[in-house]
Amino acid sequence: MANQDLYQVGLTMINGIGDIMGRQLLQSLGSAEAVFAEKPQALERVPGIGQLLAKEIKQPGVLRRAEKELVFIEKNKLKCFFLTDNDYPERLRQCPDAPLLLYFKGNINLQAKHVISIVGTRKASAYGKEQTEKLITHLANVLPDILIVSGLAYGIDITAHRSALKNQLSTVGVLAHGLDRIYPRVHRQTAIEMLESGGLLTDFPSNTNPNKPNFVKRNRIIAGLADATLIIESGNKGGSLITADIAFSYSRDVFAFPGRATDSLSEGCNRIIRQNQAGLITCANDLIEAMSWDLPEKKVLSPVQTELFPHENEDINRICTILKEKGKLHINELTLELDMPVFKLSPLLFEMEMEGIIKVIPGNRYEFA
């Protein structure tokens, strides 16, 4: 490997230098090699770098650890993506706290045209697993190039990976530890199968244990890699909701499957839908429409046919006319356009949705079907 690889790995091993500060150093000095070549006095002038961090950068043990990691990388034929590389995942690069360096083992283009992350509770119910499998099966029928990202954990995560494999879709597992191990061990065989058309990704070097804080940290990669994050099933607290919050902070789309009000495993999903942090979806069609993904006409899943003749209700005809002319509108915008109170408009919208005349999209907006 070239010297630049040594310095790039080394930059991630400096005590006190995280991803955000590492990016600051790269922007100020131009390259990882320049960081190690710079004099301490000049390093101290970089915003956020004081005397203590400048000393940490100059510690000889940093590059020695990097040398050992390079041996591991070469021995295991790993691919590394550095933040400034052309093949670094572009969706992730856009995130302010994107990892400086990613370690990858597998065979897949992380820049796929369509990428979604699917996460959820580790104690998935039969309902949660069934919804995951149905969603992925339907997506495979219309988007065979879609990449499924998850965290290789128990429950929804492993269900998503296995369903993707079953449907010949590519799938990537984002790990909370180094690539010298698999956690949990019972998912090792699935992980091996994923290497054929997918892979394993992490920003942790070898000899990193799957400690609890690492799972929270890796969630930003799950959220950042994808166009949208889907929460299938979640209690009121959990890692999947943290992933949803991160995706929301990145201005990425977040969707959730609703559940019964009395179901504890759906509390989290129901809450983020209610708080408008996630769009409500129940099937692949909902996701495709919400994302405005274009599909060949023959590939569209069971399209709902709208009526060809005027509706008997004049108010419904007025709503149709406005939505055709204006496009997607929030319910408040509709009330103004129609000069109609919400209590009268809401049941009409519900009736139209049930008849397939209009569609509800994230953000409590409506559009003509």
Secondary structure, 3 states (H helix, E strand, C coil): CCHHHHHHHHHCCCCCCCHHHHHHHHHHHCCHHHHHHCCHHHHHCCCCCCHHHHHHHCCHHHHHHHHHHHHHHHHCCCEEEECCCCCCCHHHHCCCCCCCEEEEEECCCCCCCCEEEEECCCCCCHHHHHHHHHHHHHHHHHCCCCEEEECCCCCHHHHHHHHHHHCCCEEEEECCCCCCCCCCHHHHHHHHHHCCCEEEEECCCCCCCCCHHHHHHHHHHHHHCCCEEEECCCCCCCHHHHHHHHHHHCCCEEEECCCCCCCHHHHHHHHHHHCCCCEECCCHHHHHHHHCCCCCHHHCCCCCCCCCCCCCCHHHHHHHHHHHHHCCEEHHHHHHHHCCCHHHHHHHHHHHHHCCCEEEECCCEEEEC
